[in-house]
Amino acid sequence: MLKQSLQQKLLQKLSPQQIQFIKLLQVPTVSLDTRIKEELEENPALEDMSLANMNEPVEQYPDRDPDDDNYNADDQSSDTDEFNVDDYLQDDSVNDYDYGNSSNVNSDDDEDRKEIPIAVQSSFFESLQQQLDLLNLSEKDSLIGQQIIGSLDDDGYLRRPITSLIDDLAFSQNVMATEDEVENMLRVIQYFDPAGVGARDLQECLLIQLRKKDTDNIIIKKAMQVVENYLEEFTRKHYDKLERVLGIDSAELKGIINEILKLNPKPGDSGTVSGKQLHIIPDFHITNNDGILVLTLNSRNAPELRVSRSYQEMFDHYDKAAQKDRKMKEAVQFVKQKLDSAKWFIDAIKQRQQTLLKTMNAIMNYQYDYFLTGDERTLRPMILKDIADKIDMDISTVSRVANSKYVQTEFGTFLLKSFFSEAIQTDSGEEVSNKEVKKILEECISKEDKRRPLADEKLTEILKEKGYSIARRTVAKYREAMNIPVARLRKQL
């Protein structure tokens, strides 16, 4: 039998405005300009004041009588040019066309815009193609070579089997090639620059590079022998075994190791220059003014946005109209939606500025000694909850700010997340940041004898002598977090 019951639940749902604010909050400064441009393109009721001021005509006759007929006519024509409501009562196709031109900037101003020049350089694949074109090849070999080059990955390796290349040539180029023909062309490409390109694995990549060196040199010969027969022992740094099987002493082995370490394991990266290199734009600036820290927000976080006056005036005019047909009501509803969206976006931007400043100010005050000196040992243990309690906000809000924002100080530019750390209690009962322990570990490892590097057990003993009672597994966790390999892999001759 079907039973019906009545339940009452209290649910909390985010409004569209709150969702918009959350999304804007986690956007870093470097991406904020793009987000604002997208909103300006989508919403004609939103204006950038910097662009609007560039478009406003200069008043040539400030003393002219405003009652003059010509003066009024000019005003009316300018208003008409700024916005025409009939455009929004036509078909969608016309609306889209007018939309695209609603935020254009005068072409005269384009000449004043300065952009960072981008270096023009051949890409990795273009360089290989140019070397292939210089060879006197048959049409068939040329097509095979192009197929091989196109099959290389970004590191310069050929990961696909030869049989797959033969199938690709048959289906895409209508070329029937044998395995020997593809192998021969692969060997040709393996002599291209950069050295090591076209290899099928790391071992072959290193051997190709060594074969291009002086093979009469005894060190090069031994290096080729190590790579060809004892690569696993080399990567695991089993130096004693290498000295024994090769019949050499530690000085000769050191020369062989140095020669192998000069080789490039990723030849595809050697000649690649990215047009858009990573460039960190700080969201905050902290300066030391005679012992007083001053926090400022990057000006790019505070764009000059406003609601379009023409849209507001048009909405007021048609909203008060005595008679409204269906198209008029649709137009009024459309304009109201765009106006509301513009106001929400501006409010979200302002709320973003306030939240960023409030959060960063709390972090700065919490880590005041560090921002004064730059000494990592002065960093206090700090978790997200500490800052959330100070600014009376949710932990998730602090997390969104800390995960993607940077601060520029006199000691460098840092991700806010790097200032958060767990607390460790010393033998004296004092709580210190785990960054202090990591700093000690880093110093110990940098000063160790590379022929006998310190194992995790020894590092644990050193920390205990300094008053930090930490388990060996915790030391291993901190070492891995700093991308420091185990003692055996840090060993040098």
C-alpha positions as CSV (number, residue, x, y, z in Angstrom):
1,M,0.0,0.0,0.0
2,L,1.3,3.4,-1.0
3,K,2.0,5.6,2.0
4,Q,2.2,9.4,1.7
5,S,4.0,11.6,4.2
6,L,4.7,15.3,4.6
7,Q,8.2,16.4,5.4
8,Q,9.7,19.8,6.1
9,K,13.3,20.4,5.2
10,L,15.6,23.4,5.5
11,L,17.8,23.7,2.5
12,Q,20.4,26.3,1.6
13,K,20.9,27.1,-2.0
14,L,23.3,29.5,-3.6
15,S,21.8,32.4,-5.6
16,P,23.1,33.2,-9.1
17,Q,24.8,36.3,-7.6
18,Q,26.6,34.1,-5.0
19,I,27.7,31.6,-7.7
20,Q,29.0,34.5,-9.8
21,F,31.0,35.9,-6.8
22,I,32.5,32.5,-6.0
23,K,33.7,32.0,-9.6
24,L,35.2,35.5,-9.7
25,L,36.9,35.1,-6.4
26,Q,39.0,32.2,-7.5
27,V,40.0,33.9,-10.7
28,P,43.6,35.2,-10.5
29,T,44.5,38.7,-11.6
30,V,46.2,37.4,-14.8
31,S,42.8,35.9,-15.9
32,L,40.5,38.7,-14.6
33,D,40.9,40.9,-17.7
34,T,39.8,38.1,-20.0
35,R,36.8,37.4,-17.7
36,I,35.8,41.0,-17.8
37,K,36.1,41.3,-21.6
38,E,33.9,38.2,-21.9
39,E,31.2,39.9,-19.8
40,L,31.5,43.2,-21.7
41,E,31.0,41.3,-25.0
42,E,28.0,39.3,-23.7
43,N,26.3,42.3,-21.9
44,P,26.0,45.6,-23.8
45,A,24.5,47.2,-20.7
46,L,27.9,46.9,-19.0
47,E,30.6,49.5,-19.9
48,D,34.3,49.9,-19.2
49,M,34.7,53.6,-18.1
50,S,38.3,53.6,-19.4
51,L,37.1,52.7,-22.9
52,A,34.0,54.9,-22.6
53,N,36.1,57.9,-21.8
54,M,38.3,57.2,-24.9
55,N,35.2,57.2,-27.1
56,E,33.6,60.4,-25.7
57,P,34.1,63.4,-28.1
58,V,36.1,66.4,-26.9
59,E,33.9,69.4,-26.3
60,Q,35.1,72.1,-28.8
61,Y,32.7,74.9,-27.8
62,P,32.2,74.9,-24.1
63,D,30.8,78.4,-24.1
64,R,28.2,77.8,-26.7
65,D,24.6,78.6,-25.8
66,P,22.8,75.4,-24.9
67,D,19.5,76.9,-26.2
68,D,21.0,77.1,-29.7
69,D,19.2,74.9,-32.2
70,N,22.4,73.4,-33.7
71,Y,23.7,72.6,-30.2
72,N,20.5,70.6,-29.3
73,A,20.6,68.9,-32.7
74,D,24.1,67.7,-32.1
75,D,23.1,66.3,-28.7
76,Q,20.2,64.5,-30.2
77,S,22.2,63.0,-33.0
78,S,24.9,61.8,-30.6
79,D,22.2,60.1,-28.4
80,T,20.7,58.4,-31.4
81,D,24.2,57.1,-32.5
82,E,24.9,55.8,-29.0
83,F,21.8,53.6,-28.9
84,N,18.9,52.8,-31.2
85,V,16.1,50.8,-29.6
86,D,14.8,49.7,-33.1
87,D,17.9,47.5,-33.5
88,Y,16.6,45.4,-30.6
89,L,13.2,45.0,-32.0
90,Q,14.4,43.3,-35.2
91,D,15.4,39.7,-36.0
92,D,18.0,37.9,-33.9
93,S,20.5,37.9,-36.8
94,V,20.5,41.7,-36.8
95,N,20.8,41.8,-33.0
96,D,23.9,39.6,-33.1
97,Y,25.5,41.9,-35.7
98,D,24.8,45.1,-33.7
99,Y,26.0,43.3,-30.5
100,G,29.4,42.7,-32.0
101,N,29.9,46.4,-32.8
102,S,28.5,47.8,-29.6
103,S,31.8,47.9,-27.7
104,N,34.2,48.9,-30.6
105,V,36.9,51.4,-29.9
106,N,37.8,54.2,-32.3
107,S,40.3,53.0,-34.8
108,D,42.5,56.1,-34.2
109,D,43.2,54.8,-30.7
110,D,44.5,51.5,-32.0
111,E,47.7,53.1,-33.1
112,D,48.5,54.1,-29.5
113,R,48.2,50.6,-28.2
114,K,51.5,48.9,-27.4
115,E,51.8,45.1,-27.1
116,I,54.8,43.0,-26.2
117,P,56.4,41.6,-29.3
118,I,56.4,37.8,-29.6
119,A,59.6,36.2,-31.0
120,V,58.9,34.4,-34.3
121,Q,60.7,31.1,-34.3
122,S,60.3,27.8,-36.1
123,S,58.6,25.1,-34.0
124,F,60.2,21.8,-33.3
125,F,58.2,20.0,-36.1
126,E,58.8,22.8,-38.6
127,S,62.5,22.6,-38.0
128,L,62.5,18.8,-38.7
129,Q,60.4,19.4,-41.9
130,Q,62.9,21.9,-43.1
131,Q,65.7,19.5,-42.6
132,L,63.8,16.8,-44.5
133,D,63.1,19.2,-47.4
134,L,66.9,19.8,-47.8
135,L,67.4,16.1,-48.6
136,N,67.3,14.7,-52.1
137,L,64.6,12.1,-51.6
138,S,62.1,10.3,-53.7
139,E,58.5,11.2,-53.4
140,K,57.8,8.0,-51.5
141,D,60.6,8.5,-49.0
142,S,59.6,12.1,-48.5
143,L,56.0,11.0,-47.6
144,I,57.4,8.3,-45.2
145,G,59.6,11.0,-43.6
146,Q,56.7,13.4,-43.1
147,Q,54.6,10.6,-41.6
148,I,57.4,9.8,-39.1
149,I,57.9,13.4,-38.1
150,G,54.1,13.9,-37.7
151,S,54.1,10.8,-35.4
152,L,56.7,12.1,-33.0
153,D,55.5,13.3,-29.5
154,D,56.4,16.6,-27.9
155,D,59.5,15.1,-26.3
156,G,60.8,14.0,-29.8
157,Y,60.2,10.3,-29.3
158,L,58.5,7.9,-31.7
159,R,56.2,6.0,-29.5
160,R,54.2,4.3,-32.2
161,P,55.3,0.9,-33.6
162,I,56.6,0.7,-37.2
163,T,53.6,-1.5,-38.2
164,S,51.2,1.3,-37.2
165,L,53.1,3.8,-39.4
166,I,52.9,1.4,-42.3
167,D,49.1,1.2,-41.8
168,D,48.8,5.0,-41.5
169,L,50.7,5.5,-44.8
170,A,48.5,3.1,-46.6
171,F,45.2,4.6,-45.4
172,S,46.0,8.3,-45.3
173,Q,48.7,8.7,-48.1
174,N,47.9,5.6,-50.2
175,V,51.6,4.7,-49.9
176,M,52.5,1.0,-49.7
177,A,55.7,0.9,-47.6
178,T,57.7,-2.0,-46.2
179,E,59.1,-2.2,-42.7
180,D,62.7,-1.8,-44.0
181,E,61.8,1.4,-45.9
182,V,60.3,3.0,-42.8
183,E,63.2,1.8,-40.7
184,N,65.7,3.4,-43.2
185,M,63.9,6.7,-43.1
186,L,63.7,6.7,-39.3
187,R,67.5,6.3,-39.2
188,V,67.8,9.3,-41.5
189,I,65.6,11.4,-39.2
190,Q,67.5,10.2,-36.2
191,Y,70.5,12.1,-37.5
192,F,68.6,15.4,-37.6
193,D,69.0,18.1,-35.1
194,P,68.3,18.2,-32.2
195,A,70.4,15.1,-31.4
196,G,68.3,12.2,-30.1
197,V,65.2,13.0,-32.0
198,G,63.2,10.0,-33.4
199,A,64.3,7.6,-30.7
200,R,61.9,5.0,-29.5
201,D,63.0,4.9,-25.9
202,L,65.4,6.7,-23.5
203,Q,68.2,4.2,-24.2
204,E,68.1,4.7,-27.9
205,C,67.9,8.5,-27.4
206,L,71.1,8.6,-25.3
207,L,72.9,6.3,-27.7
208,I,72.0,8.4,-30.7
209,Q,73.5,11.5,-29.0
210,L,76.7,9.6,-28.0
211,R,77.2,8.3,-31.5
212,K,77.3,11.9,-32.7
213,K,80.3,12.6,-30.5
214,D,83.9,11.6,-30.9
215,T,83.6,7.8,-30.7
216,D,87.4,7.4,-30.6
217,N,87.4,8.9,-27.2
218,I,87.7,6.2,-24.5
219,I,85.2,8.0,-22.2
220,I,82.6,8.1,-25.0
221,K,83.1,4.4,-25.7
222,K,82.7,3.5,-22.1
223,A,79.6,5.8,-21.8
224,M,78.0,4.0,-24.8
225,Q,78.8,0.7,-23.1
226,V,77.1,1.8,-19.9
227,V,74.0,3.1,-21.7
228,E,73.7,0.0,-23.9
229,N,74.3,-2.7,-21.3
230,Y,74.0,-1.2,-17.8
231,L,71.5,1.6,-18.0
232,E,69.4,0.3,-15.0
233,E,72.5,0.1,-12.8
234,F,73.4,3.7,-13.8
235,T,70.0,5.1,-13.0
236,R,70.0,3.3,-9.6
237,K,73.5,4.6,-8.9
238,H,75.0,1.2,-8.3
239,Y,78.5,2.7,-8.9
240,D,80.4,-0.2,-7.2
241,K,78.9,-2.7,-9.6
242,L,79.7,-0.5,-12.6
243,E,83.4,-0.1,-11.5
244,R,83.6,-3.9,-11.1
245,V,82.1,-4.9,-14.4
246,L,83.8,-2.2,-16.5
247,G,87.2,-2.6,-14.7
248,I,87.6,1.1,-14.0
249,D,88.3,3.2,-11.0
250,S,86.0,6.0,-9.5
251,A,87.8,8.8,-11.4
252,E,87.1,7.2,-14.8
253,L,83.5,6.4,-13.7
254,K,83.0,10.0,-12.7
255,G,84.1,11.2,-16.2
256,I,81.6,8.7,-17.8
257,I,78.8,9.8,-15.6
258,N,79.4,13.5,-16.4
259,E,79.4,12.7,-20.1
260,I,76.0,10.9,-19.8
261,L,74.5,13.7,-17.7
262,K,75.3,16.2,-20.5
263,L,72.9,14.4,-22.8
264,N,69.3,15.6,-23.3
265,P,66.6,13.0,-22.4
266,K,63.9,15.1,-24.1
267,P,65.3,16.4,-27.4
268,G,61.9,17.8,-28.4
269,D,62.1,20.4,-25.7
270,S,65.5,21.7,-26.7
271,G,64.5,24.1,-29.5
272,T,61.0,24.9,-28.4
273,V,60.2,28.5,-27.3
274,S,56.7,29.1,-26.2
275,G,55.2,32.4,-27.3
276,K,53.2,32.6,-24.1
277,Q,55.6,32.0,-21.3
278,L,54.5,31.7,-17.8
279,H,54.4,35.2,-16.3
280,I,53.2,35.7,-12.7
281,I,51.2,38.8,-12.1
282,P,51.0,39.5,-8.3
283,D,47.5,40.2,-6.9
284,F,48.9,42.0,-3.9
285,H,51.9,44.2,-3.0
286,I,53.4,44.4,0.4
287,T,56.0,47.2,1.1
288,N,58.0,48.0,4.2
289,N,57.6,51.6,5.1
290,D,60.1,52.1,8.0
291,G,58.9,49.0,9.8
292,I,55.3,49.5,8.9
293,L,53.9,47.1,6.4
294,V,51.6,48.6,3.7
295,L,49.3,46.3,1.7
296,T,47.9,47.3,-1.7
297,L,45.8,45.5,-4.2
298,N,46.9,45.2,-7.8
299,S,45.0,48.0,-9.7
300,R,44.0,45.4,-12.3
301,N,41.7,44.0,-9.7
302,A,39.7,47.2,-9.6
303,P,38.4,47.9,-13.1
304,E,36.3,51.0,-13.8
305,L,32.9,49.4,-14.7
306,R,29.5,51.1,-14.9
307,V,26.0,50.4,-16.1
308,S,25.3,52.0,-19.5
309,R,23.3,55.2,-19.0
310,S,21.7,54.9,-22.4
311,Y,20.3,51.5,-21.4
312,Q,19.0,52.9,-18.0
313,E,17.4,55.9,-19.7
314,M,15.8,53.7,-22.4
315,F,14.4,51.3,-19.8
316,D,13.0,54.1,-17.7
317,H,11.4,55.6,-20.8
318,Y,9.7,52.5,-22.1
319,D,8.8,51.2,-18.7
320,K,6.7,54.3,-18.2
321,A,5.1,54.1,-21.7
322,A,1.3,54.2,-21.7
323,Q,0.9,51.6,-24.4
324,K,3.0,48.5,-24.7
325,D,2.7,45.9,-27.5
326,R,4.3,42.4,-27.4
327,K,7.6,43.5,-29.0
328,M,7.8,46.4,-26.6
329,K,7.3,44.2,-23.6
330,E,10.0,41.8,-24.9
331,A,12.4,44.7,-25.4
332,V,11.7,46.0,-21.8
333,Q,12.3,42.5,-20.4
334,F,15.5,42.1,-22.4
335,V,16.9,45.5,-21.3
336,K,15.9,44.8,-17.6
337,Q,17.7,41.5,-17.7
338,K,20.9,43.0,-19.1
339,L,20.8,45.9,-16.6
340,D,20.4,43.5,-13.6
341,S,23.2,41.3,-14.9
342,A,25.5,44.3,-15.2
343,K,24.7,45.5,-11.7
344,W,25.3,41.9,-10.3
345,F,28.6,41.7,-12.1
346,I,29.8,45.1,-10.8
347,D,28.7,44.2,-7.2
348,A,30.6,40.9,-7.5
349,I,33.8,42.6,-8.7
350,K,33.6,45.0,-5.7
351,Q,32.9,42.2,-3.3
352,R,35.8,40.3,-4.7
353,Q,38.1,43.3,-4.1
354,Q,36.9,43.6,-0.4
355,T,37.3,39.9,0.2
356,L,40.8,39.8,-1.3
357,L,42.0,42.7,0.8
358,K,40.3,41.4,3.9
359,T,41.9,38.0,3.6
360,M,45.3,39.2,2.6
361,N,45.4,41.8,5.4
362,A,44.6,39.0,8.0
363,I,47.4,36.8,6.5
364,M,49.9,39.8,6.6
365,N,49.1,40.5,10.2
366,Y,49.3,36.9,11.2
367,Q,52.7,36.5,9.6
368,Y,53.9,40.1,10.3
369,D,57.4,39.1,11.4
370,Y,58.0,37.1,8.2
371,F,56.9,39.9,5.9
372,L,59.2,42.3,7.8
373,T,62.3,40.1,7.6
374,G,61.7,37.4,4.9
375,D,63.2,34.8,7.3
376,E,61.2,31.5,6.9
377,R,62.0,30.6,10.4
378,T,59.7,33.4,11.6
379,L,56.7,31.9,9.9
380,R,54.0,30.9,12.4
381,P,51.9,27.8,12.1
382,M,48.8,28.8,10.2
383,I,45.9,26.9,8.7
384,L,42.9,28.0,6.8
385,K,40.7,28.0,9.9
386,D,42.9,30.6,11.6
387,I,42.3,33.2,8.9
388,A,38.7,32.2,8.4
389,D,38.0,32.9,12.1
390,K,39.8,36.2,12.0
391,I,37.8,37.6,9.0
392,D,34.6,35.7,10.0
393,M,34.3,33.9,6.7
394,D,34.0,30.3,5.6
395,I,37.2,28.2,5.2
396,S,36.3,27.5,1.5
397,T,36.4,31.3,0.8
398,V,39.9,31.6,2.3
399,S,40.9,28.5,0.3
400,R,39.8,30.0,-3.0
401,V,41.8,33.1,-2.3
402,A,44.9,31.3,-1.2
403,N,45.1,28.7,-3.9
404,S,45.4,31.0,-6.9
405,K,46.7,34.4,-5.7
406,Y,50.2,35.8,-5.4
407,V,51.8,38.5,-3.3
408,Q,54.8,40.5,-4.2
409,T,57.2,41.3,-1.3
410,E,60.7,42.7,-1.0
411,F,61.9,39.1,-0.9
412,G,60.1,37.8,-3.9
413,T,56.7,36.8,-5.2
414,F,54.9,34.0,-3.4
415,L,51.7,32.0,-3.7
416,L,49.5,32.7,-0.7
417,K,49.1,29.0,-0.1
418,S,52.8,28.7,0.7
419,F,52.3,30.7,3.9
420,F,50.0,28.0,5.4
421,S,51.7,25.3,7.4
422,E,51.0,22.8,10.1
423,A,52.3,23.1,13.7
424,I,55.0,21.0,15.2
425,Q,55.7,20.9,18.9
426,T,59.3,21.0,20.1
427,D,60.7,19.3,23.2
428,S,60.3,22.6,25.1
429,G,56.6,22.6,24.3
430,E,56.8,25.5,21.8
431,E,54.8,25.2,18.5
432,V,56.7,26.0,15.4
433,S,55.8,25.8,11.7
434,N,56.8,22.7,9.8
435,K,58.5,25.0,7.3
436,E,61.1,25.6,9.9
437,V,61.8,21.8,10.0
438,K,61.9,21.7,6.2
439,K,64.4,24.5,6.2
440,I,66.7,22.6,8.6
441,L,66.3,19.4,6.5
442,E,67.3,21.4,3.4
443,E,70.3,22.9,5.1
444,C,71.5,19.4,6.3
445,I,71.1,17.8,2.9
446,S,72.9,20.7,1.2
447,K,75.9,20.4,3.5
448,E,76.1,16.6,3.5
449,D,79.0,14.6,2.1
450,K,77.7,13.6,-1.4
451,R,79.8,10.5,-1.4
452,R,77.9,9.4,1.8
453,P,74.6,11.2,1.8
454,L,72.4,11.3,4.9
455,A,69.7,8.6,5.1
456,D,66.3,9.5,6.6
457,E,67.2,7.8,9.9
458,K,70.2,10.0,10.3
459,L,68.2,13.1,9.4
460,T,65.7,12.1,12.1
461,E,68.5,11.8,14.7
462,I,69.8,15.3,13.7
463,L,66.3,16.8,14.1
464,K,65.9,15.1,17.5
465,E,69.2,16.6,18.6
466,K,67.8,20.1,17.7
467,G,64.7,19.5,19.7
468,Y,62.3,18.3,17.0
469,S,60.9,14.8,17.9
470,I,59.7,13.7,14.5
471,A,59.1,10.2,13.2
472,R,61.2,8.9,10.2
473,R,58.2,8.6,8.0
474,T,57.4,12.3,8.6
475,V,61.0,13.2,7.6
476,A,60.5,11.1,4.4
477,K,57.2,13.0,3.7
478,Y,58.9,16.4,4.1
479,R,61.8,15.3,1.9
480,E,59.5,14.1,-0.8
481,A,57.5,17.3,-0.6
482,M,60.7,19.3,-1.3
483,N,61.4,17.0,-4.3
484,I,64.6,15.7,-2.7
485,P,65.4,12.1,-3.7
486,V,66.5,9.3,-1.2
487,A,70.1,9.1,0.0
488,R,71.1,6.5,-2.6
489,L,70.0,8.7,-5.5
490,R,71.8,11.7,-4.1
491,K,75.1,9.9,-4.0
492,Q,77.9,11.4,-6.1
493,L,81.5,10.3,-6.8
